[in-house]
């Protein structure tokens, strides 16, 4: 996942930027670079590989200047090489940019710029940004004004930092949507900017977090904040606590809250360099999936625990629908005692955020002993589940500190979606047109997720009405049944309310006896192929005096006439809708737990990684 660091002030920018990038290394990256304004010219050092290589390069070819930007990149559009590493400079040599996010309309912009004679050097979407800036700068306006005009043309979520050698005392920083944060660090006669605050904490605790569609012009004396329309904008100055752990929560009260809101960026990072939305192809080099294996595969057996198990249940629907390969999802702690029917024609897929869950690791060993190919989907790079697998897909969610899993859950579903597309491509399960549609749908995710999170205030107000209940029923069908399970798990594990997820169609086979005014029902009733069935479930619950909260698609007034409360989410492609639908349930559980005074990040009796049976 990409990291950004910038500096302007009286000190040498290079060591400050390199140290800041070092503090962001945990985010995972495959190339790094730095640009410094040196005697009026922009000097760049960048390459594929780790920061050690960049530091060696800077040591042999020193950089000296008081204004600079740096970047660690996880391959987005384009291979991992020096040409695609950031920072990117334009044709005039005046402007240099670093960028997090995905420019969804970059192919159109690139074609337009090439028609104007622009020569692209890299395969990145970022390069379109620097050429757009140069196009507008050529009219004689300031970098900030050029940025406002250029960035208005970008679709998707972005975090951008740039400078113009003809304005040698300032940086500009801009945030659009949720492609990760942009934090401005306020020093004494010096200023910092970073995509995450560990990069600047050693210099200052006074930090301003840009809101979406805000742009800052930063000089060593301070900053000017405007919106993309040029209107003056405001953002609070946070005095971060001195304790680095809580400081890393930034503007959030809890790590869980921060991680819920990081999901648009995490989803972007999970997709980066893997999904080519235009070509409709997927690239998963670390999975080591050969065409022979893909075509000979008879079944996938998914093994996981807790939230990761629910992710596997969602993934079953996705993989069977897209790749047409049967998927069995097994609970890790049950699998190895069940003498499972696994053979060499199968692949065992372990889903584990920590990569160290003992039951999941044991299930992996059991599957290997029966000859299955071993895959894992992990978040912790270097974990056991990653190392012992024949191939893996990293979630790239970034560190998940909160014990209750949120961004690892949603990114692990995206990893299964990518796996499904890759298998379908190699097996020929789907036409190239169908595959192109499945892959291009993924580009919608970060923005859809961001739009759900923008409704947090609504979800919080609703959650506060349900803080005192001691029982809850969550209902769902199809791929939303595991989302009901996950929503219930979130509520029970952080608020200690007894919450149960249930397949909605099973209500009349017993659980409906539970329903009364003390047992609220949360029904996932989005407009999919089983919407009508969910509507009747809502009616049945109401008829028994139940209080019903319906999770529904924006604009659905039918459900509003039936349920007591409605949690609206945007409509999403059916195979991606579960990822969107879980977000309000994460926030609903979070706000209830906070109101109940629970220890949200460290719930009682729970550990982040269950390394014992
Ligand atoms: C998730 O909210 C829980 N904390 C727990 O169920 C967790 O998902 C489970 O322990 C599996 O962890 P893993 O993904 O690291 O294997």
Boltz pocket constraint, residues with backbone or C-beta under 6 A from the ligand:
constraints:
  - pocket:
      binder: B
      contacts: [[A, 305], [A, 306], [A, 307], [A, 308], [A, 351], [A, 352], [A, 353], [A, 354], [A, 355], [A, 356], [A, 357], [A, 360], [A, 403], [A, 404], [A, 405], [A, 406], [A, 493], [A, 606], [A, 607], [A, 608], [A, 609], [A, 610]]
      max_distance: 6.0
